[in-house]
Each structure stands twice: as C-alpha cells, then as structure tokens.
Amino acid sequence: MFLFNNCVSTEQKITPQIDIGQWIKEYSVCRGNGKLISKGQVSGSLAFSFTCTGEDVFIHFKDLLGRKTMMMIVRPNSVEAWDIIQNVRFSTASIYIRFPFFEIIKPRDLISIFWGIEPVDLNKMNTNNSISDSNIDIRFSSNGSDLQTIYIVMDNEKQSIELTFDEREFGSAYPHLIKQIPESTPHAQS
C-alpha cells in the first residue's frame, strides 16, 4: 500500500478509467449501502444507504440501532446535511468548517466516489498546498470494477475516516426512497 502526504494513492487502479458522465448516461441511477468509521475528535461507526440519481447523491446514515440519524444531499456544487435527531440543518459552508477534508474532496469528487469511480481531479491535485495547517492523506481501494474503500487520514493520524461500500446496484430506480431535507428545518449556527 502506498501513502503520500497531501497526495492521492491507489492500491489498485480501476481500469479502464470510466468517465462519470458515461456512467450516469448508461445507468442513470446507482444505489447501495456501506459503513463509515470515524476516529478522532468525532469517533463512531455509522451504516449508510445511498441513492445517486444523475449528479445528485442522497445519503441516509443510521446508528447501531438502525435509527436514521443524519441525511446528506450532495450536488455538484453543494453539500447539505440534516441532523435528524437534533433537527438541525447544515449548509455547505458550515459542513466545510466542521470537516476539513472537504478542502480537498469537493462535492463533485464525492459524487464520483458514490458512483464507484475514483475522482479524476484528486489525481491532479497540487501536492504543495497547505490544507488548514493539517495533513490529509487519501487512499483508495477497489475490488477491480469499482471503488470499495476510501481512507482519509488527517492531522498525522489523529483523525481518520474510512468509507466502505458493501454493495452497489446500478440502474435500479426507487424514486420513493429519495427524500429531501424539510424546508422548515432550522439551520445550524456556524
């Protein structure tokens, strides 16, 4: 396994390189589930299910008891989250403040990741950029056909996120599963 500081490495290159536009055109919908493990300032494990429709990604996070705890909507230029338990909505700006890895991984990159494609722009990243005085290492692992695990290590291993995709299903639409954040949900104070 390779590890570069402020760079991206891949355990196994996905071949052939697929353009996300082609993937979306061919399948239009991708859905699946996985697990997010976080260590550091915010530690825990959450299961998630997701639905990608075009360039929009809808993610539902669940706690160990199976209760929906958070919903996230990723669009090409924005990320919104709703803490369902506390009934608080987070804007793109407030999410960027709370999670410094969003300085490197942009919403378009997340869309690619959920579709199972390694983000092209991360490979072209300038490795001399300072990222809020912290170091962020990103590693990808694939099963040969699509991304399986993304490792994000921040602040010299003081914080880490592991995003593992257990299953992806392409082309199966379940529109009743796509939910929106209620407009009446109050925004969090930044």
Secondary structure, DSSP 8 states (H G I E B T S, - for coil): ----TTSEEESS--SS---HHHHHHHHSEEEEEEEEEEESSS-EEEEEEEEEETTEEEEEEE-TTS-EEEEEEEETTEEEEEETTTTEEE-HHHHHHH-GGGGTS-HHHHHHHHHT---HHHHT--TT--BTTB-EEEEEEE-SSSEEEEEEEETTTTEEEEEEEEEEEES---GGG-----TTS-B---
